[in-house]
């Protein structure tokens, strides 16, 4: 402030011209330096300046100009509206042209109309999406994919991402695709979900794929966002929570669903869907006995056309109950109880594939028993099924006992009329592999067919891995055998095979690591 005052001293007392509020010119003196550094003085000066500016405006001419400004605004509004109406009319005509041309398969005319629409509305995602579909209809797949990819990734257009995924035929064909196609399908499903997180069906499809790859965390994250959409999704989320070790969350979710579904069943006991859903939740919470009672009652209350659904669910509940009973108690008494539950299921539906495989497993588990009562029950089970299933069971028992010739004979007969049972096909492939001069090409065909139904099943992967090893296709053998390592009970047979395969491809350190893990029982 001191420097500022010294610089302004030379102005003190000097005269200058100024105007009053009335516009009169007067002579004034420069104020003292102390006044110039006073903020109140400057505020007063600014106020006076602004006030004089407002006083000097020609308000009367401005008022007279308002009608002209209004007329000009209306004129430009009409011009703009006319332009929009003209563009809208042109747009309607072009859309009609595109639609008619597509119906007549005149793709050149359709492309002309679509391009004109894009010029009119360059920011329209819809018009560019339709142009890409015209490319696809005209067998210009590269251009279609390029346009759709740009829309899906750059413009976050959900329909384009779904189109790119659905060109592979949907989730039903996923397991028939090549590895590269599967990755591309999953990529565009993920892009569609990123573009629109509220999508339900794409999330369910993605979760199904991730579950098949045993990526339970990824599947859980994908489904959790839409868990409230349906009871089926909540059930899947509960299953994934249990797989991930989130036991309390899984049980809390299941308990909430059970309360909800029990209310629905009580209100409408003749309805089949809530009864089936409640049975599933009871099984999930290890209440198989209650699920069996619930389904048995459903056979009396439900409409006749729903009986087949309830019977299937009842058979599955008995199969699960049987498996848990045998797993908990391997004694003759436990095996007897498990076989008895399977006998009850056989009386309901002796053609159920899950039941037939369960009967085979249970008979194998009981095959070493010398208990007369169990032998009689086992034979009764075998006699209670059709001849093909009996051969499946007898062949599996023979395979378990090391009788390869008998196993191959029985399983061959069973597979002739049951070419779609993965357990049967896998057992036959494994039996062929044990022969002195195995038909490895046939064994591989059978194993491939089994894996088409259950692509990530560790037992099926292990069988094909061993076949690849015998065929000296070491890279393929490693891929299958490493996926089969998730089954701890198979590791003692898988690790020596992996060591052989890694040695064969020139990876001795990894081979040695497999032998070390085998020695440690891992």
C-alpha positions in Angstrom: 0.0 0.0 0.0 2.9 2.4 0.8 4.3 2.0 -2.8 0.9 2.6 -4.3 0.4 5.8 -2.3 3.8 7.2 -3.3 3.1 6.6 -6.9 -0.3 8.4 -6.7 1.0 11.4 -4.8 1.7 13.2 -8.1 -2.0 13.2 -8.9 -3.0 14.9 -5.6 -4.7 18.2 -6.3 -4.6 17.9 -10.1 -7.8 18.9 -11.9 -9.8 16.8 -14.3 -13.2 16.9 -16.1 -16.1 14.8 -14.8 -19.9 14.5 -15.4 -22.6 14.7 -12.8 -25.7 12.5 -12.7 -27.6 15.1 -14.8 -24.9 15.0 -17.5 -23.3 18.4 -16.6 -19.5 18.7 -17.0 -17.7 19.9 -14.0 -14.0 20.4 -12.9 -12.9 18.2 -10.1 -9.6 17.5 -8.2 -8.0 14.1 -7.9 -8.7 12.7 -4.5 -6.1 12.2 -1.9 -4.1 8.9 -2.1 -5.8 7.7 1.1 -9.1 8.0 -0.6 -7.9 6.0 -3.7 -7.0 3.0 -1.6 -10.4 3.0 0.2 -12.6 0.1 -1.2 -15.8 2.0 -0.4 -14.7 4.8 -2.7 -14.2 2.3 -5.5 -17.6 0.7 -5.0 -19.2 4.1 -5.1 -17.4 4.9 -8.4 -18.4 1.6 -10.0 -22.1 2.1 -9.0 -22.1 5.6 -10.5 -20.5 4.3 -13.7 -23.1 1.5 -14.2 -26.0 3.8 -13.3 -24.9 6.4 -15.9 -24.7 3.6 -18.5 -28.3 2.5 -17.9 -29.4 6.1 -18.0 -27.8 6.6 -21.4 -29.6 3.7 -23.2 -32.2 4.6 -25.9 -35.1 2.7 -24.4 -37.8 4.2 -26.6 -36.2 3.1 -29.9 -35.6 -0.3 -28.4 -39.3 -0.6 -27.5 -40.3 0.2 -31.0 -37.9 -2.5 -32.3 -39.6 -5.3 -30.3 -42.3 -6.1 -32.9 -39.7 -6.4 -35.6 -37.6 -8.8 -33.5 -40.8 -10.8 -32.7 -41.7 -11.0 -36.4 -38.2 -12.0 -37.3 -38.2 -14.8 -34.7 -41.6 -16.1 -35.9 -40.2 -16.1 -39.5 -37.1 -18.1 -38.6 -39.3 -20.5 -36.5 -41.5 -21.2 -39.5 -38.5 -21.7 -41.8 -37.0 -24.1 -39.3 -40.3 -26.0 -38.8 -40.7 -26.2 -42.5 -37.2 -27.6 -42.8 -37.9 -30.2 -40.2 -41.2 -31.2 -41.8 -39.5 -31.5 -45.1 -36.8 -33.6 -43.6 -39.4 -35.7 -41.7 -41.4 -36.3 -44.9 -38.2 -37.3 -46.8 -37.3 -39.7 -43.9 -40.8 -41.4 -44.0 -40.4 -41.9 -47.8 -36.9 -43.3 -47.4 -38.0 -45.7 -44.7 -40.8 -47.0 -46.9 -38.4 -47.5 -49.7 -36.0 -49.5 -47.5 -38.8 -51.7 -46.1 -40.3 -52.4 -49.6 -36.9 -53.1 -51.1 -36.0 -55.5 -48.3 -39.2 -57.4 -48.9 -38.5 -57.6 -52.6 -34.8 -58.5 -51.8 -33.7 -55.5 -53.9 -30.7 -54.8 -51.7 -29.2 -52.1 -53.9 -32.4 -49.9 -53.5 -32.5 -50.7 -49.8 -28.9 -49.6 -49.5 -29.6 -46.4 -51.4 -32.4 -45.5 -49.0 -30.5 -46.5 -45.9 -27.5 -44.4 -47.0 -29.7 -41.4 -47.6 -31.2 -41.8 -44.1 -27.8 -41.8 -42.6 -26.9 -38.6 -44.4 -30.1 -37.0 -43.0 -29.5 -38.3 -39.5 -25.7 -39.0 -39.2 -26.0 -39.6 -35.4 -28.8 -42.1 -35.6 -27.7 -45.6 -34.4 -30.9 -47.1 -35.7 -30.3 -46.1 -39.3 -26.7 -47.4 -39.2 -27.9 -50.6 -37.5 -30.4 -51.1 -40.3 -27.7 -50.4 -42.9 -25.5 -53.1 -41.4 -28.5 -55.6 -41.6 -28.8 -54.8 -45.3 -25.1 -55.7 -45.7 -25.8 -59.0 -43.9 -28.9 -59.8 -46.0 -26.9 -59.1 -49.2 -24.2 -61.6 -48.0 -21.7 -58.8 -47.4 -20.8 -60.3 -44.0 -17.5 -58.5 -43.5 -19.1 -55.0 -43.9 -22.0 -56.0 -41.7 -19.7 -57.3 -38.9 -17.5 -54.2 -39.2 -20.5 -51.8 -38.9 -22.1 -53.8 -36.0 -18.8 -54.0 -34.2 -18.3 -50.2 -34.4 -21.9 -49.7 -33.2 -21.6 -52.1 -30.3 -18.2 -51.0 -29.0 -18.0 -47.3 -29.9 -21.6 -46.3 -29.8 -22.6 -48.8 -27.0 -25.5 -50.1 -29.2 -27.0 -53.1 -27.4 -28.9 -54.6 -30.4 -25.7 -54.6 -32.5 -23.8 -56.6 -29.8 -26.7 -59.1 -29.5 -26.8 -59.4 -33.3 -23.1 -60.3 -33.3 -23.6 -62.9 -30.6 -26.8 -64.4 -32.1 -25.2 -65.0 -35.6 -23.7 -68.1 -34.0 -27.2 -69.5 -33.4 -27.6 -68.8 -29.7 -26.7 -70.7 -26.5 -28.2 -73.9 -27.9 -25.4 -74.2 -30.4 -22.6 -72.9 -28.1 -21.0 -76.2 -27.4 -20.9 -77.1 -31.1 -18.8 -74.0 -31.9 -15.1 -73.9 -32.3 -13.0 -72.4 -29.5 -12.5 -69.2 -31.4 -16.3 -68.9 -32.1 -17.1 -69.6 -28.4 -14.8 -66.8 -27.3 -16.4 -64.4 -29.9 -19.9 -65.3 -28.8 -19.0 -64.8 -25.1 -17.3 -61.5 -26.0 -20.4 -60.0 -27.7 -22.7 -61.3 -24.9 -20.5 -59.4 -22.4 -20.5 -56.3 -24.6 -24.3 -56.3 -24.7 -24.4 -56.6 -20.9 -22.0 -53.8 -20.6 -24.1 -51.6 -22.9 -27.3 -52.4 -21.0 -26.7 -53.9 -17.5 -30.5 -54.5 -17.1 -30.5 -57.3 -19.7 -31.7 -60.6 -18.2 -31.5 -63.3 -20.9 -27.9 -62.5 -22.1 -26.8 -62.5 -18.4 -28.4 -66.0 -17.9 -26.6 -67.3 -21.1 -23.3 -65.9 -20.0 -23.6 -67.4 -16.6 -24.5 -70.8 -18.1 -21.2 -70.6 -20.2 -19.1 -69.6 -17.2 -20.6 -72.4 -15.1 -19.7 -74.9 -17.8 -16.1 -73.6 -17.5 -16.4 -73.9 -13.7 -15.9 -70.2 -13.4 -18.4 -70.0 -10.5 -17.2 -66.5 -9.4 -17.8 -65.1 -12.8 -21.2 -66.7 -13.1 -22.2 -65.5 -9.6 -21.2 -61.9 -10.4 -23.1 -62.1 -13.7 -26.4 -63.4 -12.1 -26.3 -61.5 -8.8 -27.3 -58.2 -10.6 -30.6 -59.8 -11.8 -31.3 -62.2 -8.9 -34.6 -60.6 -8.1 -35.9 -61.2 -11.7 -37.1 -64.8 -11.0 -37.1 -67.6 -8.5 -35.1 -69.8 -10.9 -32.3 -67.2 -11.0 -32.3 -66.9 -7.3 -32.0 -70.6 -7.0 -28.9 -70.6 -9.3 -27.4 -67.7 -7.3 -27.9 -69.7 -4.1 -26.2 -72.8 -5.7 -23.2 -70.6 -6.8 -23.0 -69.1 -3.3 -22.7 -72.6 -1.9 -20.0 -73.5 -4.5 -18.1 -70.4 -3.6 -18.2 -71.2 0.1 -20.7 -68.5 0.9 -22.8 -71.0 2.9 -24.6 -68.6 5.1 -25.7 -66.4 2.2 -26.8 -69.5 0.3 -28.9 -70.8 3.2 -30.4 -67.4 3.9 -31.4 -67.0 0.3 -32.8 -70.6 0.2 -34.8 -70.1 3.5 -36.3 -66.9 2.1 -37.4 -68.7 -1.1 -38.8 -71.6 0.8 -41.0 -69.3 2.9 -42.2 -67.5 -0.2 -42.9 -70.7 -2.2 -44.6 -72.5 0.7 -47.1 -69.7 0.9 -47.7 -70.0 -2.9 -48.2 -73.8 -2.6 -50.6 -73.4 0.4 -52.7 -70.8 -1.5 -52.8 -72.9 -4.8 -52.0 -76.5 -4.0 -53.1 -77.6 -7.5 -50.4 -75.4 -9.1 -47.4 -77.5 -10.3 -44.7 -74.8 -10.9 -44.4 -73.4 -7.3 -44.5 -77.0 -6.0 -41.6 -78.1 -8.2 -39.7 -74.9 -7.2 -40.3 -75.6 -3.5 -39.1 -79.2 -3.9 -35.9 -78.0 -5.6 -35.2 -75.6 -2.7 -35.9 -78.3 -0.1 -33.4 -80.6 -1.8 -30.9 -77.7 -1.9 -31.2 -77.4 1.8 -30.8 -81.2 2.3 -34.5 -81.8 3.0 -35.0 -84.6 0.5 -37.5 -86.3 2.7 -39.8 -83.3 2.7 -39.3 -82.8 -1.0 -40.4 -86.4 -1.7 -43.5 -85.9 0.5 -44.4 -82.7 -1.2 -44.1 -84.2 -4.7 -46.0 -87.4 -3.7 -48.8 -85.2 -2.5 -48.6 -83.2 -5.8 -49.4 -86.4 -7.8 -52.8 -86.4 -6.1 -53.6 -82.7 -6.3 -52.1 -81.6 -9.7 -53.9 -81.8 -13.1 -53.3 -85.1 -15.0 -51.3 -83.2 -17.7 -48.7 -82.2 -15.0 -48.2 -85.6 -13.6 -45.2 -86.4 -15.8 -43.3 -83.3 -14.6 -44.0 -84.2 -11.0 -42.9 -87.9 -11.6 -39.7 -86.7 -13.1 -39.0 -84.4 -10.1 -39.9 -87.2 -7.7 -37.6 -89.7 -9.4 -34.7 -87.1 -9.3 -35.4 -86.4 -5.6 -35.2 -90.2 -4.8 -32.0 -90.5 -6.8 -30.4 -87.6 -4.9 -31.6 -89.0 -1.6 -30.2 -92.4 -2.5 -26.8 -91.0 -3.5 -26.5 -89.1 -0.3 -27.6 -92.1 1.8 -24.9 -94.3 0.1 -22.2 -91.5 0.4 -22.9 -91.1 4.2 -23.0 -94.8 5.0 -20.9 -97.3 2.9 -21.9 -100.2 5.1 -24.2 -102.9 3.8 -27.0 -101.3 5.7 -26.4 -97.9 4.0 -26.1 -99.5 0.6 -29.3 -101.4 1.2 -31.2 -98.2 2.1 -29.8 -96.5 -1.0 -30.8 -99.3 -3.3 -34.2 -99.4 -1.7 -34.8 -95.7 -2.6 -33.8 -96.5 -6.2 -36.2 -99.4 -6.3 -39.0 -96.9 -5.3 -37.9 -94.6 -8.1 -37.9 -97.5 -10.6 -41.6 -98.1 -9.7 -42.4 -94.6 -10.7 -40.4 -94.3 -14.0 -37.9 -97.0 -15.0 -36.8 -95.1 -18.1 -35.4 -91.9 -16.5 -31.8 -91.5 -17.7 -30.6 -90.1 -14.3 -32.1 -93.0 -12.5 -30.6 -95.6 -14.8 -27.1 -94.2 -14.3 -27.7 -94.0 -10.5 -28.8 -97.7 -10.5 -25.6 -98.6 -12.4 -23.4 -96.7 -9.9 -25.2 -98.2 -6.9 -25.0 -101.7 -8.3 -21.3 -101.2 -8.9 -20.9 -100.0 -5.3 -22.7 -103.1 -4.1 -21.0 -105.5 -6.5 -18.4 -106.6 -4.0 -20.8 -107.3 -1.3 -21.5 -110.9 -0.2 -24.7 -110.0 1.7 -27.4 -112.2 0.3 -30.2 -109.7 0.9 -28.2 -107.0 -1.0 -27.4 -109.5 -3.9 -31.2 -110.2 -4.2 -32.0 -106.5 -4.2 -29.3 -105.7 -6.7 -30.5 -108.5 -9.0 -34.1 -107.2 -8.6 -33.0 -103.8 -9.7 -31.2 -105.1 -12.8 -34.3 -107.3 -13.7 -36.6 -104.3 -13.2 -35.1 -102.3 -16.0 -35.2 -102.9 -19.8 -32.6 -105.1 -21.4 -30.5 -102.2 -22.7 -30.2 -100.7 -19.2 -29.5 -104.1 -17.7 -26.6 -104.5 -20.1 -25.4 -101.0 -19.1 -25.4 -102.0 -15.4 -23.8 -105.4 -16.0 -21.2 -103.9 -18.3 -20.3 -101.2 -15.7 -20.1 -103.9 -12.9 -17.8 -106.0 -15.1 -15.6 -103.0 -15.9 -15.3 -102.2 -12.2 -14.2 -105.9 -11.6 -11.6 -105.8 -14.4 -13.5 -108.1 -16.8 -12.8 -106.0 -19.9 -14.2 -108.5 -22.5 -17.5 -108.9 -20.6 -17.7 -105.2 -20.0 -17.2 -104.3 -23.7 -19.8 -106.9 -24.8 -22.5 -105.7 -22.4 -21.8 -101.9 -23.0 -21.7 -102.4 -26.8 -25.2 -103.9 -26.7 -26.5 -101.1 -24.5 -25.0 -98.4 -26.6 -26.6 -99.7 -29.8 -30.0 -98.5 -28.7 -28.9 -95.7 -26.4 -26.4 -93.5 -28.3 -27.0 -90.4 -26.2 -26.2 -91.5 -22.6 -22.9 -89.9 -21.8 -22.1 -92.2 -18.9 -22.7 -95.3 -21.1 -20.6 -93.9 -24.0 -17.8 -93.0 -21.6 -17.7 -96.4 -20.0 -17.7 -98.1 -23.3 -14.8 -95.8 -24.5 -12.9 -96.6 -21.3 -13.5 -100.4 -21.7 -12.2 -100.3 -25.3 -9.1 -98.4 -24.0 -8.4 -101.3 -21.7 -8.3 -103.9 -24.5 -5.0 -105.4 -25.6 -5.4 -104.0 -29.1 -7.8 -101.1 -28.6 -9.7 -99.4 -31.4 -8.6 -95.9 -30.4 -10.4 -94.2 -33.2 -13.7 -95.7 -32.1 -13.0 -94.9 -28.4 -12.3 -91.3 -29.3 -15.6 -91.0 -31.3 -17.5 -92.4 -28.3 -15.7 -90.1 -25.9 -16.4 -87.0 -28.1 -20.1 -88.0 -28.2 -20.2 -88.3 -24.4 -18.6 -84.9 -24.0 -21.1 -83.2 -26.3 -23.7 -83.8 -23.7 -21.5 -83.0 -20.6 -18.6 -80.9 -22.0 -16.9 -80.1 -18.7 -17.5 -83.4 -16.8 -14.1 -84.4 -15.3 -14.6 -88.1 -15.6 -15.4 -87.8 -19.3 -12.4 -85.4 -19.8 -10.1 -87.9 -18.1 -11.2 -90.7 -20.4 -10.6 -88.7 -23.5 -7.3 -87.4 -22.2 -6.1 -90.9 -21.8 -7.2 -91.8 -25.3 -5.4 -88.8 -26.7 -2.3 -89.9 -24.8 -2.4 -93.3 -26.4 -2.8 -91.6 -29.8 0.3 -89.5 -29.0 -1.7 -86.3 -29.3 0.0 -84.8 -26.3 -1.3 -81.2 -26.4 -4.9 -82.4 -26.6 -4.3 -84.9 -23.8 -2.8 -82.2 -21.5 -5.8 -79.9 -22.2 -8.3 -82.6 -21.2 -6.4 -84.1 -18.3 -5.7 -80.7 -16.6 -9.5 -80.0 -16.8 -10.2 -83.3 -15.1 -7.9 -82.4 -12.2 -10.9 -80.8 -10.5 -12.0 -84.3 -9.5 -9.6 -85.0 -6.6 -10.3 -88.8 -6.7 -8.9 -88.9 -10.3 -5.6 -87.1 -9.6 -3.7 -90.3 -8.8 -4.3 -91.6 -12.3 -4.1 -88.2 -14.1 -0.7 -86.9 -12.8 1.4 -89.8 -14.2 -0.3 -89.4 -17.6 0.4 -85.6 -17.5 4.0 -86.3 -16.7 4.3 -88.5 -19.7 2.6 -85.9 -21.9 4.8 -83.1 -20.7 8.0 -85.1 -21.2 6.8 -85.9 -24.7 6.4 -82.2 -25.7 9.8 -81.2 -24.2 8.7 -79.8 -20.8 10.6 -82.0 -18.3 10.3 -79.4 -15.4 6.5 -79.5 -15.6 6.6 -83.3 -15.9 8.7 -83.5 -12.7 6.3 -81.1 -11.0 3.4 -83.5 -11.7 5.4 -86.4 -10.2 6.2 -84.3 -7.1 2.5 -83.4 -6.7 1.6 -87.1 -7.0 4.1 -88.0 -4.3 2.6 -85.4 -2.0 -0.9 -86.8 -2.7 -2.1 -83.6 -4.3 
